[in-house]
Amino acid sequence: MTKVPIAQAVFDNVSHTSDDLITANGMPTNLLDVWQVDLHYLNELLINDLSETKSPIEKIFLLTYNYLKLTDHLDELTKLPLSSAFTNLVCQYQVPNKKSSYYVDFMLCASDPITSAEPVKVFIELDGHAFHEKTKEQVTYDKQRERFLSTKCDALLRFSGSEVFNDTYGCVREATKTLMEKWISRYGKDG
């Protein structure tokens, strides 16, 4: 039988024949087991941080972002000019204030661990139906909060629940595009 290498990047010590998978160090023994391990790993990445979200639209946004990032469908993320730069989406990001802290639904961040350049941060707020039913005091608080938050990031994006529900992909792409534009604005096309 001819041996064909499989999953070389993940399982350096695994090779595949038509009948089985030869492994070392307790690795899966057949192709189905390898696929199950891969699917379990991908599932964990997909639902990563889901418990940190507070609303259904946040869950939708996070799942869509994770899915698009895992499947390499976020073109904007791959166009960051500095190859060592990486992105991270943080749920319920805490922004300290003098009296207390504000939390933003998401903080999308690009950083470069090699150069230790200042990270680029985009705060993302998702406004559900309850957001629209506010008193004057709540509106005042929200405007003060928004002004403060805008000083702690490179961009503050707000999406309505309808936008997220009807075009989650578009909202995620807009956020990643904004992150890329802010990165290029700060560091130039060459990083």
Backbone as CSV, one residue per row, in Angstrom:
resi,resn,N_x,N_y,N_z,CA_x,CA_y,CA_z,C_x,C_y,C_z
1,MET,0.827,-1.185,0.000,0.000,0.000,0.000,0.867,1.241,0.000
2,THR,0.394,2.255,-0.694,1.118,3.519,-0.744,0.691,4.389,0.421
3,LYS,1.671,4.916,1.126,1.364,5.813,2.243,1.211,7.232,1.715
4,VAL,0.188,7.918,2.200,-0.078,9.299,1.815,-0.085,10.144,3.081
5,PRO,0.785,11.175,3.188,0.773,12.016,4.389,-0.551,12.758,4.533
6,ILE,-1.040,12.880,5.755,-2.281,13.600,6.020,-2.113,14.463,7.258
7,ALA,-2.697,15.633,7.233,-2.667,16.563,8.362,-1.247,16.772,8.862
8,GLN,-0.301,16.936,7.934,1.112,17.066,8.284,1.363,18.218,9.241
9,ALA,0.706,19.335,9.022,0.924,20.505,9.871,0.467,20.271,11.300
10,VAL,-0.564,19.460,11.484,-1.100,19.230,12.822,-0.514,17.984,13.459
11,PHE,-0.442,16.921,12.683,0.038,15.647,13.210,1.310,15.247,12.458
12,ASP,2.460,15.764,12.869,3.709,15.485,12.166,4.056,14.006,12.150
13,ASN,3.598,13.280,13.155,3.973,11.875,13.248,2.877,10.933,12.767
14,VAL,1.983,11.380,11.921,0.867,10.566,11.462,0.965,10.401,9.949
15,SER,0.771,9.195,9.460,0.663,8.970,8.025,-0.554,8.091,7.770
16,HIS,-1.100,8.182,6.583,-2.372,7.528,6.272,-2.174,6.471,5.192
17,THR,-2.771,5.322,5.395,-2.868,4.317,4.344,-4.347,4.181,4.035
18,SER,-4.667,3.345,3.067,-6.068,3.191,2.724,-6.863,2.523,3.837
19,ASP,-6.202,1.784,4.731,-6.912,1.055,5.780,-6.914,1.754,7.134
20,ASP,-5.818,2.414,7.467,-5.739,2.941,8.823,-4.797,4.136,8.896
21,LEU,-4.680,4.646,10.079,-3.784,5.747,10.356,-2.764,5.253,11.362
22,ILE,-1.506,5.330,11.026,-0.457,4.881,11.932,-0.052,6.069,12.780
23,THR,-0.096,5.914,14.102,0.170,7.047,14.974,1.170,6.693,16.049
24,ALA,1.662,7.716,16.709,2.544,7.566,17.863,2.008,8.455,18.973
25,ASN,2.396,8.166,20.182,2.034,9.014,21.329,0.529,9.147,21.532
26,GLY,-0.235,8.090,21.289,-1.660,8.107,21.580,-2.511,8.917,20.633
27,MET,-2.028,9.210,19.456,-2.803,9.973,18.488,-3.954,9.096,17.976
28,PRO,-4.979,9.695,17.371,-6.100,8.904,16.839,-5.598,7.830,15.873
29,THR,-6.324,6.718,15.824,-5.860,5.587,15.029,-6.567,5.421,13.699
30,ASN,-7.555,6.226,13.408,-8.165,6.149,12.094,-8.603,7.530,11.642
31,LEU,-8.866,7.646,10.375,-9.182,8.942,9.787,-10.423,9.568,10.416
32,LEU,-11.423,8.769,10.726,-12.631,9.286,11.360,-12.303,9.941,12.703
33,ASP,-11.433,9.305,13.489,-11.029,9.893,14.765,-10.314,11.224,14.558
34,VAL,-9.469,11.295,13.531,-8.771,12.557,13.239,-9.791,13.640,12.913
35,TRP,-10.752,13.319,12.066,-11.777,14.297,11.710,-12.592,14.718,12.930
36,GLN,-12.899,13.771,13.807,-13.651,14.110,15.013,-12.854,15.045,15.913
37,VAL,-11.548,14.800,16.031,-10.689,15.693,16.819,-10.690,17.077,16.189
38,ASP,-10.529,17.126,14.856,-10.530,18.414,14.153,-11.863,19.134,14.340
39,LEU,-12.978,18.417,14.198,-14.294,19.034,14.352,-14.520,19.519,15.779
40,HIS,-14.073,18.742,16.757,-14.191,19.173,18.147,-13.387,20.448,18.378
41,TYR,-12.179,20.484,17.858,-11.319,21.665,17.990,-11.966,22.876,17.314
42,LEU,-12.468,22.698,16.097,-13.117,23.799,15.382,-14.371,24.265,16.115
43,ASN,-15.136,23.324,16.666,-16.322,23.674,17.434,-15.947,24.522,18.647
44,GLU,-14.872,24.128,19.341,-14.417,24.900,20.504,-14.022,26.310,20.095
45,LEU,-13.342,26.447,18.961,-12.959,27.776,18.486,-14.183,28.593,18.094
46,LEU,-15.157,27.940,17.481,-16.360,28.626,17.031,-17.156,29.186,18.202
47,ILE,-17.313,28.410,19.264,-18.132,28.865,20.387,-17.307,29.515,21.487
48,ASN,-16.014,29.716,21.223,-15.140,30.365,22.187,-15.746,31.690,22.657
49,ASP,-15.807,31.891,23.936,-16.306,33.117,24.582,-17.819,33.317,24.475
50,LEU,-18.547,32.355,23.955,-19.991,32.519,23.804,-20.669,32.782,25.147
51,SER,-20.186,32.182,26.204,-20.785,32.382,27.523,-20.558,33.800,28.057
52,GLU,-19.616,34.528,27.455,-19.335,35.901,27.892,-20.327,36.908,27.318
53,THR,-21.076,36.504,26.310,-22.027,37.428,25.695,-23.267,37.583,26.564
54,LYS,-23.958,38.714,26.402,-25.105,39.006,27.267,-26.442,39.020,26.536
55,SER,-26.438,38.996,25.218,-27.704,39.075,24.494,-27.650,38.190,23.249
56,PRO,-28.815,37.882,22.697,-28.842,37.061,21.474,-28.096,37.704,20.302
57,ILE,-28.195,39.026,20.144,-27.491,39.638,19.009,-25.975,39.592,19.215
58,GLU,-25.520,39.637,20.462,-24.086,39.489,20.725,-23.635,38.083,20.366
59,LYS,-24.445,37.084,20.697,-24.111,35.693,20.355,-24.027,35.529,18.840
60,ILE,-24.979,36.104,18.123,-24.994,36.021,16.659,-23.738,36.676,16.084
61,PHE,-23.405,37.859,16.585,-22.228,38.580,16.102,-20.960,37.763,16.364
62,LEU,-20.806,37.256,17.575,-19.611,36.498,17.948,-19.485,35.213,17.127
63,LEU,-20.568,34.463,16.996,-20.518,33.231,16.207,-20.152,33.516,14.752
64,THR,-20.716,34.583,14.202,-20.417,34.938,12.816,-18.957,35.338,12.670
65,TYR,-18.462,36.171,13.592,-17.053,36.569,13.550,-16.149,35.335,13.638
66,ASN,-16.395,34.467,14.612,-15.561,33.279,14.787,-15.610,32.380,13.555
67,TYR,-16.807,32.201,13.005,-16.947,31.351,11.820,-16.172,31.935,10.639
68,LEU,-16.347,33.234,10.396,-15.678,33.864,9.259,-14.160,33.865,9.436
69,LYS,-13.705,34.057,10.651,-12.260,34.029,10.899,-11.712,32.608,10.724
70,LEU,-12.421,31.610,11.237,-11.970,30.219,11.113,-11.940,29.749,9.667
71,THR,-12.863,30.223,8.867,-12.959,29.770,7.482,-12.248,30.704,6.515
72,ASP,-11.459,31.640,7.050,-10.685,32.579,6.228,-11.557,33.403,5.285
73,HIS,-12.731,33.768,5.726,-13.611,34.597,4.917,-13.595,36.064,5.339
74,LEU,-12.698,36.426,6.232,-12.576,37.831,6.612,-11.392,38.423,5.858
75,ASP,-11.653,38.865,4.636,-10.590,39.387,3.789,-9.820,40.512,4.473
76,GLU,-10.530,41.366,5.199,-9.886,42.508,5.824,-8.801,42.075,6.807
77,LEU,-9.024,40.961,7.517,-8.039,40.502,8.495,-6.762,40.033,7.813
78,THR,-6.883,39.476,6.623,-5.701,38.971,5.939,-4.970,40.083,5.204
79,LYS,-5.541,41.270,5.133,-4.905,42.378,4.429,-4.132,43.301,5.360
80,LEU,-4.056,42.960,6.657,-3.214,43.769,7.531,-1.804,43.705,6.974
81,PRO,-1.168,44.851,6.753,0.104,44.862,6.053,1.232,44.152,6.800
82,LEU,1.178,44.116,8.098,2.245,43.506,8.867,1.898,42.047,9.123
83,SER,2.677,41.155,8.594,2.313,39.740,8.663,2.287,39.206,10.091
84,SER,3.031,39.834,10.988,3.042,39.342,12.363,1.877,39.884,13.183
85,ALA,1.117,40.826,12.612,-0.028,41.382,13.330,-1.123,40.331,13.433
86,PHE,-1.821,40.341,14.547,-2.939,39.433,14.691,-4.108,40.175,15.327
87,THR,-5.275,39.608,15.162,-6.480,40.253,15.670,-7.105,39.401,16.766
88,ASN,-7.879,40.076,17.587,-8.562,39.400,18.678,-9.878,40.121,18.930
89,LEU,-10.929,39.364,19.145,-12.223,39.922,19.501,-12.484,39.575,20.959
90,VAL,-12.655,40.602,21.785,-12.856,40.411,23.219,-14.295,40.782,23.565
91,CYS,-14.984,39.876,24.250,-16.365,40.114,24.677,-16.387,40.871,25.992
92,GLN,-17.359,41.744,26.139,-17.570,42.481,27.389,-16.260,43.094,27.894
93,TYR,-15.655,43.893,27.028,-14.370,44.515,27.329,-14.560,45.639,28.350
94,GLN,-13.775,45.601,29.410,-13.888,46.573,30.502,-13.001,47.784,30.217
95,VAL,-13.619,48.973,30.299,-12.900,50.229,30.108,-13.013,51.017,31.414
96,PRO,-11.923,51.099,32.175,-11.987,51.797,33.470,-12.276,53.284,33.314
97,ASN,-13.074,53.798,34.225,-13.417,55.210,34.296,-13.031,55.667,35.701
98,LYS,-13.055,56.952,35.960,-12.684,57.463,37.289,-13.537,56.851,38.388
99,LYS,-14.832,56.827,38.210,-15.754,56.362,39.249,-15.997,54.858,39.200
100,SER,-16.039,54.303,38.026,-16.343,52.881,37.872,-15.748,52.400,36.548
101,SER,-16.395,51.481,35.910,-15.960,50.985,34.609,-17.147,50.911,33.672
102,TYR,-16.860,51.088,32.418,-17.846,50.839,31.383,-17.460,49.526,30.711
103,TYR,-18.446,48.856,30.186,-18.202,47.647,29.422,-18.739,47.868,28.019
104,VAL,-17.931,47.530,27.029,-18.404,47.555,25.648,-18.692,46.107,25.246
105,ASP,-19.649,45.936,24.347,-20.022,44.585,23.938,-18.815,43.821,23.394
106,PHE,-18.044,44.474,22.521,-16.854,43.849,21.940,-15.754,44.871,21.737
107,MET,-14.534,44.396,21.843,-13.374,45.176,21.445,-12.622,44.325,20.427
108,LEU,-12.518,44.848,19.208,-11.760,44.187,18.151,-10.401,44.874,18.123
109,CYS,-9.366,44.090,18.250,-8.028,44.640,18.452,-7.048,44.026,17.467
110,ALA,-6.155,44.851,16.938,-5.040,44.359,16.132,-3.761,44.764,16.842
111,SER,-2.861,43.813,16.985,-1.595,44.114,17.647,-0.478,43.339,16.972
112,ASP,0.737,43.785,17.233,1.909,43.143,16.675,2.867,42.807,17.806
113,PRO,2.927,41.540,18.205,3.775,41.168,19.335,5.266,41.324,19.060
114,ILE,5.658,41.358,17.799,7.079,41.468,17.471,7.581,42.891,17.690
115,THR,6.828,43.867,17.226,7.281,45.261,17.355,6.757,45.932,18.614
116,SER,5.826,45.303,19.299,5.183,45.888,20.487,4.534,47.230,20.170
117,ALA,4.081,47.388,18.944,3.379,48.608,18.548,2.079,48.732,19.338
118,GLU,1.658,49.955,19.560,0.406,50.221,20.272,-0.743,49.532,19.526
119,PRO,-1.548,48.731,20.223,-2.661,48.047,19.545,-3.683,49.037,18.979
120,VAL,-4.322,48.635,17.921,-5.434,49.392,17.355,-6.708,48.753,17.895
121,LYS,-7.588,49.592,18.461,-8.807,49.078,19.095,-10.046,49.680,18.448
122,VAL,-10.984,48.810,18.148,-12.303,49.225,17.675,-13.316,48.684,18.676
123,PHE,-14.060,49.588,19.303,-15.127,49.188,20.214,-16.397,48.990,19.397
124,ILE,-17.127,47.930,19.726,-18.355,47.599,19.001,-19.489,47.488,20.004
125,GLU,-20.527,48.277,19.775,-21.727,48.247,20.604,-22.895,47.771,19.751
126,LEU,-23.651,46.828,20.275,-24.829,46.301,19.590,-26.047,46.729,20.380
127,ASP,-26.902,47.503,19.757,-28.051,48.090,20.443,-29.319,47.331,20.095
128,GLY,-29.829,46.591,21.063,-31.070,45.845,20.871,-32.284,46.734,21.008
129,HIS,-33.448,46.139,20.960,-34.723,46.867,21.018,-34.850,47.704,22.280
130,ALA,-34.416,47.190,23.419,-34.540,47.914,24.683,-33.763,49.223,24.660
131,PHE,-32.715,49.283,23.827,-31.903,50.488,23.729,-32.738,51.696,23.300
132,HIS,-33.728,51.483,22.475,-34.504,52.593,21.915,-35.537,53.159,22.882
133,GLU,-35.826,52.457,23.956,-36.818,52.913,24.917,-36.109,53.476,26.147
134,LYS,-35.651,54.756,26.033,-34.855,55.352,27.098,-35.468,56.649,27.594
135,THR,-35.195,56.908,28.860,-35.593,58.189,29.446,-34.538,59.236,29.095
136,LYS,-34.807,60.508,29.402,-33.836,61.573,29.156,-32.542,61.321,29.927
137,GLU,-32.666,60.840,31.147,-31.479,60.555,31.961,-30.640,59.435,31.344
138,GLN,-31.317,58.418,30.834,-30.594,57.312,30.207,-29.887,57.773,28.936
139,VAL,-30.548,58.649,28.182,-29.938,59.181,26.961,-28.710,60.021,27.317
140,THR,-28.815,60.852,28.347,-27.686,61.667,28.791,-26.516,60.785,29.216
141,TYR,-26.802,59.776,30.042,-25.775,58.833,30.485,-25.121,58.163,29.274
142,ASP,-25.930,57.722,28.317,-25.418,57.027,27.143,-24.507,57.933,26.316
143,LYS,-24.881,59.194,26.157,-24.062,60.141,25.375,-22.745,60.418,26.091
144,GLN,-22.782,60.581,27.413,-21.545,60.791,28.177,-20.639,59.564,28.077
145,ARG,-21.227,58.407,28.202,-20.484,57.155,28.102,-19.844,57.027,26.720
146,GLU,-20.621,57.334,25.680,-20.120,57.234,24.311,-18.951,58.191,24.076
147,ARG,-19.061,59.415,24.591,-17.961,60.379,24.438,-16.705,59.874,25.151
148,PHE,-16.858,59.335,26.350,-15.722,58.805,27.083,-15.085,57.628,26.338
149,LEU,-15.920,56.680,25.916,-15.402,55.501,25.228,-14.664,55.862,23.943
150,SER,-15.151,56.877,23.238,-14.511,57.257,21.971,-13.090,57.779,22.179
151,THR,-12.762,58.206,23.403,-11.394,58.653,23.693,-10.468,57.480,24.026
152,LYS,-11.015,56.297,24.212,-10.233,55.127,24.622,-10.041,54.104,23.505
153,CYS,-10.417,54.476,22.291,-10.302,53.545,21.173,-10.018,54.317,19.891
154,ASP,-9.749,53.580,18.845,-9.515,54.194,17.541,-10.815,54.429,16.783
155,ALA,-11.836,53.641,17.092,-13.156,53.815,16.477,-14.200,53.165,17.376
156,LEU,-15.371,53.762,17.402,-16.508,53.223,18.142,-17.632,53.002,17.142
157,LEU,-17.995,51.739,16.954,-19.062,51.394,16.016,-20.287,50.951,16.783
158,ARG,-21.438,51.424,16.341,-22.697,50.982,16.935,-23.570,50.409,15.838
159,PHE,-24.054,49.208,16.105,-24.962,48.546,15.177,-26.282,48.301,15.894
160,SER,-27.378,48.506,15.167,-28.684,48.204,15.752,-28.882,46.688,15.739
161,GLY,-29.776,46.231,16.595,-30.110,44.811,16.618,-30.621,44.343,15.265
162,SER,-31.381,45.194,14.586,-31.892,44.845,13.251,-30.763,44.660,12.255
163,GLU,-29.759,45.537,12.310,-28.612,45.399,11.406,-27.912,44.062,11.642
164,VAL,-27.672,43.742,12.903,-26.973,42.496,13.234,-27.812,41.300,12.815
165,PHE,-29.096,41.340,13.100,-29.970,40.213,12.784,-30.103,40.018,11.269
166,ASN,-30.259,41.129,10.526,-30.498,41.040,9.083,-29.230,40.897,8.250
167,ASP,-28.093,41.397,8.741,-26.852,41.348,7.965,-25.645,41.244,8.890
168,THR,-25.588,40.167,9.631,-24.483,39.973,10.572,-23.149,39.995,9.846
169,TYR,-23.082,39.317,8.718,-21.860,39.258,7.925,-21.391,40.676,7.577
170,GLY,-22.325,41.526,7.151,-21.973,42.909,6.799,-21.451,43.691,7.995
171,CYS,-22.041,43.484,9.161,-21.585,44.173,10.378,-20.176,43.722,10.761
172,VAL,-19.925,42.425,10.698,-18.600,41.898,11.032,-17.569,42.404,10.030
173,ARG,-17.913,42.393,8.760,-16.987,42.901,7.728,-16.718,44.388,7.937
174,GLU,-17.736,45.163,8.277,-17.527,46.594,8.510,-16.582,46.818,9.689
175,ALA,-16.754,46.043,10.742,-15.878,46.178,11.910,-14.437,45.821,11.555
176,THR,-14.232,44.727,10.831,-12.872,44.333,10.479,-12.259,45.290,9.465
177,LYS,-13.077,45.809,8.567,-12.591,46.804,7.604,-12.155,48.074,8.334
178,THR,-12.938,48.499,9.313,-12.586,49.679,10.105,-11.275,49.448,10.842
179,LEU,-11.108,48.264,11.411,-9.867,47.935,12.107,-8.676,48.031,11.156
180,MET,-8.805,47.468,9.966,-7.734,47.512,8.987,-7.408,48.950,8.594
181,GLU,-8.446,49.754,8.340,-8.221,51.145,7.954,-7.515,51.925,9.060
182,LYS,-7.897,51.688,10.304,-7.261,52.380,11.430,-5.805,51.934,11.583
183,TRP,-5.545,50.633,11.346,-4.179,50.121,11.415,-3.308,50.823,10.359
184,ILE,-3.797,50.862,9.124,-3.051,51.485,8.033,-2.888,52.978,8.283
185,SER,-3.921,53.623,8.814,-3.840,55.044,9.129,-2.728,55.322,10.147
186,ARG,-2.595,54.438,11.122,-1.595,54.639,12.166,-0.203,54.189,11.739
187,TYR,-0.098,53.037,11.093,1.206,52.428,10.825,1.603,52.417,9.359
188,GLY,0.707,52.837,8.483,1.003,52.834,7.061,0.837,51.464,6.446
189,LYS,0.955,51.417,5.132,0.739,50.149,4.416,1.835,49.132,4.671
190,ASP,2.997,49.565,5.101,4.099,48.645,5.348,4.179,48.213,6.795
191,GLY,3.175,48.587,7.596,3.128,48.159,8.979,3.955,49.035,9.858
